[in-house]
């Protein structure tokens, strides 16, 4: 089977949903869908907008992420670096599932502050 | 069971990586792989396709990327052609590109027996052999 190039909107059937909200000094980015080379720039843009706006306490909720590869991990590592430079905090919400597995096999589960719920992350 | 490869050929564009995952997941589930193995396979194939796209971008090429799934009587062989640059294929980690190192690390961690098959033009293919449950 051979797929031919087409307009992005025709082939971009997999995308991430990005919702941002705030609570008690924290900004929470809720991510859903699949994060890969195609969709990671959207996640990066969303997080960078917050960091450039002065946010220093960030939660990225990955509970509804069905898939993430190294491009998504790279975005999270970049955000962590930026926040540490300004004594900020990044917490991930990531219960059991394929995203937690890639965090574990890369050793990043020991680098990030990972919680089961947003309440735990901001508590 | 037939050993004829099931082949998907995609343009080297990020938008198609998700389609590759759907293809690989559907075939591997049909062949009886458990969900954890399917999830791992999706990650590795996604990484290989990501590298294949980057390699073509660097070389200024637009050649398609081929993904071949060859089911055998007891194994499934998965190959992503021209997926790695030589530096990654040889395990050279001199690049400071975090994401690319993570991708290479993910492939090695999830499939330690992944084969890297050198091809012409400084590129190498990634080949995985997965055991299938006997009927």
gemmi code that builds the backbone of each chain (N, CA, C; Angstrom):
import gemmi

chains = {
    "A": [
        ("UNK", (0.858, -1.183, 0.000), (0.000, 0.000, 0.000), (0.897, 1.238, 0.000)),
        ("UNK", (0.617, 2.178, -0.863), (1.420, 3.392, -0.934), (0.528, 4.599, -0.664)),
        ("UNK", (0.947, 5.418, 0.296), (0.214, 6.647, 0.588), (0.920, 7.807, -0.088)),
        ("UNK", (0.159, 8.669, -0.705), (0.734, 9.815, -1.413), (0.546, 11.077, -0.580)),
        ("UNK", (1.466, 12.039, -0.750), (1.336, 13.279, 0.023), (0.032, 13.997, -0.281)),
        ("UNK", (-0.554, 14.556, 0.744), (-1.770, 15.340, 0.564), (-1.742, 16.511, 1.509)),
        ("UNK", (-2.752, 17.356, 1.446), (-2.784, 18.475, 2.396), (-2.783, 17.941, 3.827)),
        ("UNK", (-2.094, 18.647, 4.723), (-1.986, 18.168, 6.095), (-3.349, 17.889, 6.715)),
        ("UNK", (-4.321, 18.764, 6.422), (-5.607, 18.584, 7.091), (-6.272, 17.266, 6.689)),
        ("UNK", (-5.857, 16.700, 5.558), (-6.458, 15.437, 5.135), (-5.830, 14.241, 5.832)),
        ("UNK", (-4.574, 14.385, 6.218), (-3.900, 13.241, 6.813), (-3.752, 13.362, 8.330)),
        ("UNK", (-3.999, 14.569, 8.848), (-3.778, 14.804, 10.275), (-4.985, 14.342, 11.082)),
        ("UNK", (-5.240, 13.055, 11.035), (-6.394, 12.547, 11.771), (-6.047, 12.274, 13.226)),
        ("UNK", (-4.757, 12.223, 13.501), (-4.318, 12.032, 14.879), (-3.718, 13.350, 15.340)),
        ("UNK", (-4.248, 13.884, 16.408), (-3.763, 15.167, 16.879), (-3.900, 15.191, 18.387)),
        ("UNK", (-3.278, 16.170, 19.016), (-3.400, 16.263, 20.463), (-4.401, 17.348, 20.817)),
        ("UNK", (-5.018, 17.164, 21.968), (-5.871, 18.199, 22.523), (-5.098, 18.835, 23.668)),
        ("UNK", (-5.150, 20.165, 23.718), (-4.382, 20.903, 24.714), (-5.318, 21.842, 25.452)),
        ("UNK", (-5.521, 21.601, 26.738), (-6.348, 22.476, 27.550), (-5.498, 23.010, 28.685)),
        ("UNK", (-5.587, 24.312, 28.895), (-4.761, 24.930, 29.930), (-5.668, 25.591, 30.964)),
        ("UNK", (-5.416, 25.321, 32.222), (-6.199, 25.944, 33.281), (-5.270, 26.263, 34.449)),
        ("UNK", (-5.770, 27.016, 35.380), (-4.927, 27.397, 36.504), (-5.600, 27.113, 37.831)),
        ("UNK", (-4.802, 26.772, 38.846), (-5.340, 26.571, 40.180), (-4.248, 26.818, 41.213)),
        ("UNK", (-4.522, 27.706, 42.133), (-3.641, 27.984, 43.271), (-2.176, 28.154, 42.874)),
        ("UNK", (-1.940, 28.998, 41.917), (-0.566, 29.295, 41.512), (-0.002, 28.333, 40.489)),
        ("UNK", (-0.673, 27.211, 40.275), (-0.219, 26.234, 39.286), (-0.925, 26.481, 37.957)),
        ("UNK", (-0.234, 26.226, 36.875), (-0.897, 26.151, 35.574), (-0.871, 24.690, 35.159)),
        ("UNK", (-2.004, 24.228, 34.685), (-2.145, 22.813, 34.348), (-2.392, 22.669, 32.851)),
        ("UNK", (-1.542, 21.925, 32.196), (-1.706, 21.643, 30.770), (-2.215, 20.217, 30.651)),
        ("UNK", (-3.440, 20.080, 30.174), (-4.002, 18.734, 29.990), (-3.817, 18.336, 28.533)),
        ("UNK", (-3.150, 17.226, 28.340), (-2.813, 16.783, 26.989), (-3.571, 15.497, 26.690)),
        ("UNK", (-4.074, 15.393, 25.480), (-4.748, 14.157, 25.076), (-4.350, 13.787, 23.672)),
        ("UNK", (-4.486, 12.516, 23.325), (-4.180, 12.069, 21.969), (-2.813, 11.429, 21.879)),
        ("UNK", (-2.139, 11.633, 20.755), (-0.858, 10.991, 20.508), (0.203, 12.060, 20.252)),
        ("UNK", (1.315, 11.971, 20.949), (2.378, 12.971, 20.816), (3.544, 12.353, 20.054)),
        ("UNK", (3.771, 12.873, 18.865), (4.881, 12.390, 18.043), (5.481, 13.564, 17.269)),
        ("UNK", (6.267, 13.262, 16.261), (6.957, 14.315, 15.507), (5.980, 15.328, 14.912)),
        ("UNK", (4.781, 14.860, 14.590), (3.788, 15.739, 13.983), (3.094, 16.629, 15.005)),
        ("UNK", (2.795, 16.068, 16.170), (1.988, 16.807, 17.145), (2.812, 17.455, 18.259)),
        ("UNK", (4.047, 16.998, 18.472), (4.853, 17.554, 19.567), (5.043, 19.076, 19.469)),
        ("UNK", (5.187, 19.643, 18.256), (5.328, 21.105, 18.195), (4.166, 21.861, 18.829)),
        ("UNK", (2.966, 21.285, 18.759), (1.812, 21.939, 19.370), (1.942, 21.932, 20.896)),
        ("UNK", (2.404, 20.806, 21.428), (2.629, 20.724, 22.871), (3.728, 21.696, 23.298)),
        ("UNK", (4.806, 21.725, 22.501), (5.919, 22.629, 22.818), (5.466, 24.081, 22.809)),
        ("UNK", (4.693, 24.435, 21.820), (4.205, 25.816, 21.709), (3.343, 26.182, 22.911)),
        ("UNK", (2.455, 25.261, 23.302), (1.582, 25.523, 24.443), (2.359, 25.733, 25.727)),
        ("UNK", (3.355, 24.891, 25.940), (4.162, 25.006, 27.160), (5.043, 26.253, 27.117)),
        ("UNK", (5.657, 26.518, 25.960), (6.528, 27.693, 25.844), (5.757, 28.991, 26.064)),
        ("UNK", (4.526, 29.035, 25.580), (3.706, 30.229, 25.802), (3.556, 30.500, 27.292)),
        ("UNK", (3.339, 29.442, 28.058), (3.183, 29.602, 29.506), (4.506, 30.035, 30.152)),
        ("UNK", (5.589, 29.368, 29.753), (6.886, 29.691, 30.368), (7.307, 31.112, 30.022)),
        ("UNK", (7.083, 31.501, 28.764), (7.421, 32.873, 28.364), (6.546, 33.897, 29.070)),
        ("UNK", (5.380, 33.450, 29.536), (4.481, 34.341, 30.270), (4.811, 34.409, 31.753)),
        ("UNK", (5.876, 33.726, 32.162), (6.319, 33.835, 33.550), (5.862, 32.713, 34.470)),
        ("UNK", (5.213, 31.692, 33.930), (4.755, 30.582, 34.781), (5.962, 29.824, 35.325)),
        ("UNK", (5.921, 29.514, 36.616), (7.025, 28.757, 37.237), (6.546, 27.479, 37.919)),
        ("UNK", (5.234, 27.300, 38.020), (4.712, 26.061, 38.622), (3.772, 25.417, 37.601)),
        ("UNK", (4.268, 24.349, 36.999), (3.543, 23.778, 35.866), (3.259, 22.290, 36.095)),
        ("UNK", (2.016, 21.910, 35.780), (1.648, 20.490, 35.766), (1.272, 20.122, 34.339)),
        ("UNK", (1.860, 19.055, 33.837), (1.451, 18.536, 32.532), (0.732, 17.214, 32.782)),
        ("UNK", (-0.566, 17.223, 32.504), (-1.406, 16.048, 32.753), (-1.415, 15.176, 31.497)),
        ("UNK", (-0.782, 14.010, 31.608), (-0.635, 13.112, 30.458), (-1.594, 11.929, 30.541)),
        ("UNK", (-2.561, 12.008, 31.452), (-3.433, 10.842, 31.678), (-4.159, 10.410, 30.406)),
        ("UNK", (-4.532, 11.374, 29.561), (-5.293, 11.027, 28.360), (-4.420, 10.947, 27.105)),
        ("UNK", (-3.127, 10.834, 27.324), (-2.220, 10.639, 26.182), (-2.121, 9.142, 25.898)),
        ("UNK", (-2.468, 8.761, 24.689), (-2.465, 7.343, 24.321), (-1.097, 6.875, 23.847)),
        ("UNK", (-0.295, 7.831, 23.398), (1.006, 7.458, 22.831), (1.945, 8.637, 22.952)),
        ("UNK", (3.205, 8.356, 23.287), (4.233, 9.398, 23.281), (5.569, 8.756, 22.927)),
        ("UNK", (6.306, 9.409, 22.046), (7.650, 8.919, 21.730), (8.687, 9.958, 22.150)),
        ("UNK", (9.897, 9.837, 21.640), (10.988, 10.686, 22.119), (10.760, 12.165, 21.814)),
        ("UNK", (9.980, 12.460, 20.788), (9.746, 13.873, 20.483), (8.959, 14.545, 21.609)),
        ("UNK", (7.987, 13.806, 22.158), (7.231, 14.324, 23.301), (8.094, 14.395, 24.546)),
        ("UNK", (8.914, 13.355, 24.753), (9.814, 13.366, 25.908), (10.769, 14.550, 25.824)),
        ("UNK", (11.239, 14.852, 24.622), (12.152, 15.975, 24.430), (11.510, 17.296, 24.829)),
        ("UNK", (10.226, 17.455, 24.511), (9.509, 18.673, 24.898), (9.452, 18.794, 26.420)),
        ("UNK", (9.164, 17.671, 27.075), (9.059, 17.692, 28.540), (10.420, 17.960, 29.187)),
        ("UNK", (11.469, 17.353, 28.658), (12.812, 17.591, 29.199), (13.205, 19.058, 29.009)),
        ("UNK", (12.872, 19.617, 27.847), (13.160, 21.027, 27.593), (12.433, 21.931, 28.568)),
        ("UNK", (11.175, 21.608, 28.847), (10.395, 22.409, 29.799), (10.982, 22.313, 31.191)),
        ("UNK", (11.400, 21.105, 31.559), (11.992, 20.917, 32.890), (13.264, 21.748, 33.041)),
        ("UNK", (14.088, 21.747, 32.014), (15.330, 22.543, 32.040), (15.020, 24.025, 32.221)),
        ("UNK", (14.075, 24.499, 31.406), (13.728, 25.924, 31.469), (13.226, 26.297, 32.863)),
        ("UNK", (12.388, 25.431, 33.431), (11.832, 25.737, 34.750), (12.886, 25.663, 35.841)),
        ("UNK", (13.794, 24.706, 35.740), (14.843, 24.591, 36.765), (15.764, 25.807, 36.736)),
        ("UNK", (15.961, 26.364, 35.550), (16.809, 27.557, 35.423), (16.256, 28.732, 36.225)),
        ("UNK", (14.935, 28.735, 36.416), (14.319, 29.843, 37.155), (13.699, 29.351, 38.463)),
        ("UNK", (14.243, 28.253, 38.985), (13.776, 27.663, 40.244), (12.291, 27.325, 40.197)),
        ("UNK", (11.834, 26.926, 39.055), (10.434, 26.547, 38.909), (10.228, 25.055, 39.147)),
        ("UNK", (8.971, 24.641, 38.993), (8.605, 23.252, 39.254), (7.781, 22.706, 38.090)),
        ("UNK", (8.141, 21.495, 37.662), (7.330, 20.787, 36.663), (6.937, 19.441, 37.237)),
        ("UNK", (5.629, 19.197, 37.266), (5.129, 17.889, 37.694), (4.344, 17.259, 36.557)),
        ("UNK", (4.454, 15.945, 36.461), (3.687, 15.215, 35.453), (2.606, 14.393, 36.138)),
        ("UNK", (1.446, 14.326, 35.509), (0.417, 13.395, 35.950), (0.389, 12.264, 34.937)),
        ("UNK", (0.742, 11.082, 35.396), (0.902, 9.975, 34.462), (0.700, 8.639, 35.186)),
        ("UNK", (-0.556, 8.207, 35.281), (-0.808, 6.902, 35.893), (-0.306, 5.777, 34.971)),
        ("UNK", (-0.648, 4.550, 35.286), (-0.206, 3.409, 34.480), (-0.528, 3.598, 33.000)),
        ("UNK", (0.311, 3.042, 32.139), (0.016, 3.082, 30.712), (1.276, 3.207, 29.888)),
        ("UNK", (1.109, 3.307, 28.567), (2.266, 3.322, 27.681), (3.180, 4.531, 27.870)),
        ("UNK", (2.632, 5.673, 28.299), (3.485, 6.854, 28.492), (4.400, 6.648, 29.695)),
        ("UNK", (3.842, 6.090, 30.768), (4.674, 5.812, 31.940), (5.767, 4.816, 31.573)),
        ("UNK", (5.442, 3.874, 30.715), (6.449, 2.867, 30.315), (7.634, 3.529, 29.592)),
        ("UNK", (7.364, 4.466, 28.672), (8.499, 5.095, 27.980), (9.297, 5.992, 28.934)),
        ("UNK", (8.609, 6.583, 29.913), (9.338, 7.360, 30.922), (10.244, 6.445, 31.735)),
        ("UNK", (9.756, 5.241, 32.029), (10.537, 4.311, 32.853), (11.720, 3.728, 32.084)),
        ("UNK", (11.497, 3.316, 30.841), (12.599, 2.645, 30.118), (13.711, 3.635, 29.748)),
        ("UNK", (13.378, 4.915, 29.686), (14.421, 5.912, 29.403), (15.069, 6.450, 30.680)),
        ("UNK", (14.555, 6.033, 31.831), (15.102, 6.524, 33.096), (14.551, 7.879, 33.493)),
        ("UNK", (13.663, 8.442, 32.674), (13.141, 9.779, 32.972), (12.137, 9.775, 34.121)),
        ("UNK", (11.638, 8.600, 34.477), (10.715, 8.535, 35.622), (11.430, 8.934, 36.913)),
        ("UNK", (12.784, 8.844, 36.894), (13.544, 9.259, 38.075), (13.894, 10.744, 38.025)),
        ("UNK", (13.714, 11.335, 36.858), (14.060, 12.745, 36.679), (12.842, 13.637, 36.957)),
        ("UNK", (11.683, 13.157, 36.514), (10.461, 13.953, 36.671), (9.756, 13.614, 37.978)),
        ("UNK", (9.003, 14.617, 38.446), (8.122, 14.435, 39.594), (6.782, 13.936, 39.040)),
        ("UNK", (6.478, 12.651, 39.240), (5.319, 12.037, 38.578), (4.255, 11.676, 39.620)),
        ("UNK", (3.003, 12.023, 39.305), (1.879, 11.763, 40.213), (0.746, 11.045, 39.481)),
        ("UNK", (-0.156, 10.464, 40.277), (-1.300, 9.756, 39.690), (-2.440, 10.705, 39.330)),
        ("UNK", (-2.558, 11.809, 40.067), (-3.662, 12.742, 39.823), (-3.151, 14.180, 39.874)),
        ("UNK", (-3.947, 15.087, 39.305), (-3.593, 16.513, 39.357), (-3.604, 16.996, 40.816)),
        ("UNK", (-4.554, 16.484, 41.585), (-4.634, 16.865, 42.995), (-3.353, 16.530, 43.741)),
        ("UNK", (-2.822, 15.345, 43.468), (-1.563, 14.944, 44.112), (-0.422, 15.876, 43.666)),
        ("UNK", (-0.444, 16.238, 42.394), (0.659, 17.046, 41.838), (0.665, 18.456, 42.424)),
        ("UNK", (-0.502, 18.990, 42.686), (-0.582, 20.372, 43.169), (-0.746, 20.455, 44.691)),
        ("UNK", (-0.892, 19.307, 45.317), (-1.167, 19.275, 46.756), (0.051, 19.551, 47.619)),
    ],
    "B": [
        ("UNK", (1.424, -20.149, 7.380), (1.150, -18.718, 7.222), (2.063, -18.136, 6.135)),
        ("UNK", (1.554, -17.217, 5.363), (2.318, -16.648, 4.265), (3.509, -15.854, 4.777)),
        ("UNK", (4.610, -15.862, 4.027), (5.753, -15.038, 4.397), (5.850, -13.818, 3.494)),
        ("UNK", (4.801, -13.562, 2.718), (4.785, -12.369, 1.877), (4.710, -11.131, 2.755)),
        ("UNK", (5.631, -10.180, 2.575), (5.593, -8.988, 3.438), (4.348, -8.141, 3.179)),
        ("UNK", (3.837, -7.589, 4.244), (2.818, -6.551, 4.131), (3.584, -5.237, 4.144)),
        ("UNK", (3.379, -4.423, 3.139), (4.224, -3.246, 2.965), (3.397, -1.968, 2.975)),
        ("UNK", (3.875, -0.994, 3.735), (3.280, 0.346, 3.719), (4.366, 1.317, 3.296)),
        ("UNK", (4.046, 2.152, 2.349), (5.000, 3.141, 1.867), (4.410, 4.526, 2.085)),
        ("UNK", (5.140, 5.367, 2.816), (4.597, 6.699, 3.151), (5.527, 7.799, 2.652)),
        ("UNK", (4.972, 8.969, 2.382), (5.830, 10.134, 2.118), (6.588, 10.481, 3.400)),
        ("UNK", (7.784, 11.040, 3.289), (8.575, 11.352, 4.494), (8.076, 12.616, 5.188)),
        ("UNK", (6.864, 12.551, 5.686), (6.238, 13.694, 6.357), (5.721, 13.265, 7.727)),
        ("UNK", (5.898, 14.124, 8.741), (5.487, 13.749, 10.100), (4.020, 13.335, 10.215)),
        ("UNK", (3.161, 13.901, 9.390), (1.733, 13.613, 9.499), (1.411, 12.144, 9.278)),
        ("UNK", (2.302, 11.406, 8.649), (2.010, 10.008, 8.322), (2.492, 9.016, 9.368)),
        ("UNK", (3.214, 9.478, 10.372), (3.744, 8.539, 11.366), (2.603, 7.846, 12.120)),
        ("UNK", (1.559, 8.594, 12.411), (0.408, 7.994, 13.089), (-0.228, 6.891, 12.261)),
        ("UNK", (-0.247, 7.079, 10.960), (-0.796, 6.057, 10.073), (0.043, 4.777, 10.141)),
        ("UNK", (1.349, 4.944, 10.230), (2.237, 3.776, 10.357), (1.929, 3.022, 11.653)),
        ("UNK", (1.716, 3.769, 12.729), (1.405, 3.095, 14.002), (0.109, 2.304, 13.905)),
        ("UNK", (-0.889, 2.897, 13.257), (-2.164, 2.187, 13.090), (-1.969, 0.899, 12.295)),
        ("UNK", (-1.184, 0.986, 11.239), (-0.907, -0.167, 10.377), (-0.200, -1.276, 11.164)),
        ("UNK", (0.842, -0.895, 11.869), (1.642, -1.879, 12.612), (0.815, -2.491, 13.748)),
        ("UNK", (0.043, -1.663, 14.430), (-0.756, -2.170, 15.546), (-1.828, -3.136, 15.048)),
        ("UNK", (-2.474, -2.779, 13.951), (-3.547, -3.637, 13.434), (-3.006, -5.002, 13.031)),
        ("UNK", (-1.914, -5.016, 12.326), (-1.350, -6.300, 11.861), (-0.848, -7.126, 13.038)),
        ("UNK", (-0.139, -6.493, 13.957), (0.441, -7.261, 15.062), (-0.642, -7.798, 16.000)),
        ("UNK", (-1.715, -7.033, 16.192), (-2.835, -7.560, 17.004), (-3.475, -8.753, 16.309)),
        ("UNK", (-3.650, -8.637, 15.011), (-4.270, -9.734, 14.265), (-3.427, -11.012, 14.370)),
        ("UNK", (-2.123, -10.830, 14.522), (-1.224, -11.979, 14.624), (-1.088, -12.476, 16.065)),
        ("UNK", (-1.774, -11.818, 16.995), (-1.831, -12.330, 18.351), (-0.849, -11.740, 19.335)),
        ("UNK", (-0.151, -10.668, 18.962), (0.759, -10.036, 19.932), (-0.051, -9.424, 21.072)),
        ("UNK", (0.494, -9.511, 22.291), (-0.235, -8.923, 23.411), (-0.102, -7.398, 23.368)),
        ("UNK", (-0.936, -6.725, 24.151), (-1.020, -5.267, 24.048), (0.276, -4.570, 24.445)),
        ("UNK", (0.994, -5.132, 25.400), (2.261, -4.502, 25.787), (3.264, -4.565, 24.638)),
        ("UNK", (3.290, -5.700, 23.970), (4.207, -5.842, 22.829), (3.795, -4.904, 21.696)),
        ("UNK", (2.483, -4.762, 21.498), (1.992, -3.845, 20.460), (2.402, -2.407, 20.799)),
        ("UNK", (2.243, -2.028, 22.069), (2.620, -0.671, 22.484), (4.114, -0.426, 22.256)),
        ("UNK", (4.937, -1.404, 22.632), (6.385, -1.258, 22.441), (6.730, -1.144, 20.960)),
        ("UNK", (6.070, -1.958, 20.170), (6.339, -1.944, 18.729), (5.963, -0.596, 18.120)),
        ("UNK", (4.848, -0.034, 18.569), (4.428, 1.279, 18.061), (5.486, 2.341, 18.369)),
        ("UNK", (6.054, 2.284, 19.574), (7.076, 3.268, 19.949), (8.297, 3.138, 19.048)),
        ("UNK", (8.765, 1.904, 18.878), (9.993, 1.698, 18.107), (9.790, 2.074, 16.637)),
        ("UNK", (8.663, 1.702, 16.084), (8.395, 2.040, 14.683), (8.254, 3.556, 14.518)),
        ("UNK", (7.636, 4.197, 15.495), (7.492, 5.647, 15.450), (8.860, 6.322, 15.504)),
        ("UNK", (9.738, 5.816, 16.370), (11.093, 6.361, 16.454), (11.848, 6.171, 15.130)),
        ("UNK", (11.724, 4.978, 14.579), (12.438, 4.694, 13.330), (11.926, 5.587, 12.196)),
        ("UNK", (10.618, 5.783, 12.128), (10.064, 6.656, 11.080), (10.490, 8.114, 11.306)),
        ("UNK", (10.532, 8.537, 12.561), (10.984, 9.893, 12.871), (12.408, 10.101, 12.371)),
        ("UNK", (13.276, 9.127, 12.651), (14.660, 9.237, 12.183), (14.729, 9.185, 10.661)),
        ("UNK", (13.897, 8.356, 10.054), (13.893, 8.260, 8.595), (13.503, 9.603, 7.962)),
        ("UNK", (12.551, 10.279, 8.571), (12.127, 11.594, 8.065), (13.252, 12.615, 8.239)),
        ("UNK", (13.877, 12.609, 9.426), (14.969, 13.566, 9.677), (16.140, 13.309, 8.735)),
        ("UNK", (16.443, 12.030, 8.513), (17.569, 11.694, 7.622), (17.305, 12.222, 6.213)),
        ("UNK", (16.081, 12.115, 5.757), (15.749, 12.616, 4.420), (15.775, 14.138, 4.385)),
        ("UNK", (15.317, 14.765, 5.462), (15.374, 16.231, 5.526), (16.813, 16.704, 5.418)),
        ("UNK", (17.706, 16.051, 6.159), (19.117, 16.454, 6.157), (19.745, 16.248, 4.792)),
        ("UNK", (19.325, 15.175, 4.120), (19.910, 14.850, 2.818), (19.195, 15.580, 1.682)),
        ("UNK", (18.116, 16.281, 2.010), (17.344, 16.952, 0.970), (16.632, 15.984, 0.047)),
        ("UNK", (16.303, 14.824, 0.580), (15.623, 13.800, -0.219), (14.137, 13.736, 0.123)),
        ("UNK", (13.372, 13.246, -0.828), (11.943, 13.082, -0.594), (11.496, 11.659, -0.888)),
        ("UNK", (12.449, 10.737, -0.861), (12.086, 9.351, -1.180), (11.144, 8.798, -0.108)),
        ("UNK", (10.208, 7.938, -0.513), (9.252, 7.399, 0.466), (9.930, 6.488, 1.486)),
        ("UNK", (9.242, 6.272, 2.583), (9.721, 5.374, 3.640), (8.897, 4.092, 3.555)),
        ("UNK", (9.593, 2.958, 3.525), (8.877, 1.678, 3.455), (8.924, 0.972, 4.803)),
        ("UNK", (7.777, 0.462, 5.209), (7.668, -0.336, 6.428), (7.171, -1.713, 6.005)),
        ("UNK", (7.948, -2.737, 6.332), (7.607, -4.094, 5.900), (7.334, -4.972, 7.118)),
        ("UNK", (6.208, -5.656, 7.094), (5.869, -6.619, 8.140), (5.809, -7.988, 7.489)),
        ("UNK", (6.652, -8.917, 7.957), (6.690, -10.245, 7.356), (6.312, -11.280, 8.403)),
        ("UNK", (5.074, -11.769, 8.346), (4.671, -12.792, 9.308), (5.191, -14.161, 8.894)),
        ("UNK", (5.777, -14.881, 9.840), (6.208, -16.248, 9.596), (5.414, -17.191, 10.473)),
        ("UNK", (5.818, -18.449, 10.523), (5.063, -19.421, 11.309), (5.204, -19.159, 12.811)),
        ("UNK", (6.328, -18.592, 13.222), (6.515, -18.358, 14.657), (7.044, -16.961, 14.979)),
        ("UNK", (7.285, -16.159, 13.959), (7.820, -14.814, 14.204), (7.147, -13.775, 13.297)),
        ("UNK", (7.248, -12.548, 13.732), (6.872, -11.402, 12.896), (8.122, -10.539, 12.749)),
        ("UNK", (8.533, -10.318, 11.511), (9.692, -9.471, 11.260), (9.196, -8.097, 10.806)),
        ("UNK", (9.652, -7.079, 11.503), (9.251, -5.698, 11.204), (10.493, -4.939, 10.764)),
        ("UNK", (10.412, -4.275, 9.624), (11.569, -3.527, 9.142), (11.152, -2.140, 8.674)),
        ("UNK", (11.883, -1.150, 9.133), (11.717, 0.217, 8.629), (12.972, 0.532, 7.831)),
        ("UNK", (12.803, 0.733, 6.550), (13.964, 0.905, 5.677), (14.552, 2.306, 5.795)),
        ("UNK", (15.892, 2.374, 5.701), (16.615, 3.645, 5.706), (16.174, 4.545, 6.850)),
        ("UNK", (16.229, 3.986, 8.061), (15.663, 4.697, 9.205), (16.694, 5.447, 10.025)),
        ("UNK", (17.945, 5.022, 9.976), (18.927, 5.621, 10.874), (20.098, 6.188, 10.101)),
        ("UNK", (20.634, 7.288, 10.614), (21.922, 7.743, 10.112), (23.008, 6.874, 10.711)),
        ("UNK", (24.162, 6.847, 10.085), (25.235, 5.964, 10.537), (25.645, 6.264, 11.971)),
        ("UNK", (25.625, 7.535, 12.379), (26.087, 7.849, 13.729), (25.203, 7.183, 14.773)),
        ("UNK", (23.866, 7.180, 14.541), (22.985, 6.522, 15.484), (23.094, 5.011, 15.358)),
        ("UNK", (23.230, 4.539, 14.111), (23.300, 3.095, 13.904), (24.513, 2.498, 14.598)),
        ("UNK", (25.606, 3.236, 14.651), (26.824, 2.716, 15.258), (26.858, 2.939, 16.764)),
        ("UNK", (25.819, 3.585, 17.295), (25.775, 3.804, 18.730), (26.539, 5.032, 19.167)),
        ("UNK", (26.996, 5.847, 18.210), (27.731, 7.059, 18.541), (26.774, 8.071, 19.178)),
        ("UNK", (27.068, 8.495, 20.389), (26.183, 9.415, 21.096), (26.804, 10.787, 21.245)),
        ("UNK", (27.602, 11.192, 20.270), (28.266, 12.478, 20.398), (27.286, 13.642, 20.212)),
        ("UNK", (26.198, 13.401, 19.524), (25.248, 14.490, 19.325), (24.641, 14.916, 20.650)),
        ("UNK", (24.409, 16.219, 20.773), (23.785, 16.693, 22.006), (22.289, 16.852, 21.826)),
        ("UNK", (21.783, 16.269, 20.784), (20.349, 16.363, 20.548), (19.624, 15.380, 21.470)),
        ("UNK", (19.016, 15.927, 22.507), (18.388, 15.087, 23.535), (17.344, 14.159, 22.934)),
        ("UNK", (16.506, 14.714, 22.094), (15.404, 13.925, 21.577), (15.896, 12.742, 20.759)),
        ("UNK", (16.917, 12.989, 19.923), (17.400, 11.897, 19.083), (18.080, 10.831, 19.916)),
        ("UNK", (18.780, 11.242, 20.950), (19.385, 10.246, 21.837), (18.320, 9.428, 22.548)),
        ("UNK", (17.262, 10.116, 22.966), (16.182, 9.398, 23.638), (15.539, 8.391, 22.692)),
        ("UNK", (15.375, 8.790, 21.443), (14.774, 7.885, 20.465), (15.620, 6.651, 20.258)),
        ("UNK", (16.917, 6.852, 20.124), (17.838, 5.740, 19.961), (17.817, 4.844, 21.196)),
        ("UNK", (17.759, 5.501, 22.357), (17.738, 4.755, 23.620), (16.454, 3.929, 23.754)),
        ("UNK", (15.348, 4.518, 23.305), (14.072, 3.802, 23.383), (14.102, 2.537, 22.530)),
        ("UNK", (14.661, 2.641, 21.336), (14.735, 1.465, 20.464), (15.561, 0.377, 21.136)),
        ("UNK", (16.697, 0.771, 21.675), (17.581, -0.231, 22.292), (16.970, -0.815, 23.563)),
        ("UNK", (16.262, 0.027, 24.321), (15.699, -0.449, 25.586), (14.510, -1.379, 25.361)),
        ("UNK", (13.665, -1.039, 24.409), (12.459, -1.846, 24.197), (12.746, -3.104, 23.390)),
        ("UNK", (13.699, -3.010, 22.466), (14.056, -4.180, 21.657), (15.586, -4.310, 21.605)),
        ("UNK", (16.159, -4.887, 22.674), (17.631, -5.007, 22.721), (18.192, -5.791, 21.540)),
        ("UNK", (17.382, -6.661, 20.946), (17.872, -7.469, 19.838), (17.554, -6.847, 18.479)),
        ("UNK", (17.167, -5.586, 18.483), (16.902, -4.916, 17.206), (18.157, -4.944, 16.345)),
        ("UNK", (17.989, -5.293, 15.086), (19.128, -5.336, 14.162), (19.189, -4.039, 13.379)),
        ("UNK", (20.397, -3.576, 13.157), (20.603, -2.410, 12.311), (21.303, -2.892, 11.048)),
        ("UNK", (20.625, -2.749, 9.931), (21.122, -3.295, 8.676), (21.609, -2.150, 7.794)),
        ("UNK", (22.911, -2.097, 7.554), (23.486, -1.011, 6.749), (22.990, -1.091, 5.312)),
        ("UNK", (22.697, 0.067, 4.770), (22.281, 0.145, 3.367), (23.110, 1.214, 2.663)),
        ("UNK", (22.924, 1.332, 1.393), (23.689, 2.319, 0.631), (23.322, 3.737, 1.077)),
        ("UNK", (24.241, 4.670, 0.898), (23.945, 6.078, 1.121), (24.091, 6.518, 2.557)),
        ("UNK", (24.797, 5.726, 3.403), (25.024, 6.141, 4.775), (23.837, 5.943, 5.688)),
        ("UNK", (22.831, 5.242, 5.216), (21.656, 4.989, 6.048), (21.579, 3.513, 6.403)),
        ("UNK", (20.807, 3.236, 7.449), (20.650, 1.851, 7.882), (19.188, 1.599, 8.214)),
        ("UNK", (18.761, 0.371, 8.025), (17.395, -0.001, 8.352), (17.346, -0.617, 9.744)),
        ("UNK", (16.183, -0.509, 10.359), (15.947, -1.141, 11.646), (15.086, -2.378, 11.422)),
        ("UNK", (15.543, -3.513, 11.953), (14.781, -4.751, 11.779), (14.539, -5.390, 13.142)),
        ("UNK", (13.299, -5.727, 13.398), (12.908, -6.355, 14.660), (12.301, -7.713, 14.360)),
        ("UNK", (12.613, -8.689, 15.182), (11.987, -10.000, 15.045), (11.261, -10.316, 16.345)),
        ("UNK", (9.942, -10.460, 16.236), (9.128, -10.698, 17.429), (8.577, -12.118, 17.402)),
        ("UNK", (8.606, -12.806, 18.547), (8.013, -14.146, 18.585), (6.490, -14.059, 18.579)),
        ("UNK", (5.868, -14.980, 17.879), (4.410, -15.059, 17.874), (3.989, -16.256, 18.711)),
        ("UNK", (2.857, -16.106, 19.408), (2.342, -17.229, 20.198), (1.957, -18.354, 19.253)),
        ("UNK", (2.331, -19.583, 19.619), (1.984, -20.726, 18.772), (0.508, -21.056, 18.943)),
        ("UNK", (-0.167, -21.353, 17.806), (-1.603, -21.675, 17.848), (-1.810, -23.036, 18.506)),
    ],
}
model = gemmi.Model(1)
for chain_id, residues in chains.items():
    chain = gemmi.Chain(chain_id)
    for i, (resn, *xyz) in enumerate(residues, 1):
        res = gemmi.Residue()
        res.name, res.seqid = resn, gemmi.SeqId(i, " ")
        for name, pos in zip(("N", "CA", "C"), xyz):
            atom = gemmi.Atom()
            atom.name, atom.element = name, gemmi.Element(name[0])
            atom.pos, atom.b_iso = gemmi.Position(*pos), 0.0
            res.add_atom(atom)
        chain.add_residue(res)
    model.add_chain(chain)
structure = gemmi.Structure()
structure.add_model(model)
structure.setup_entities()
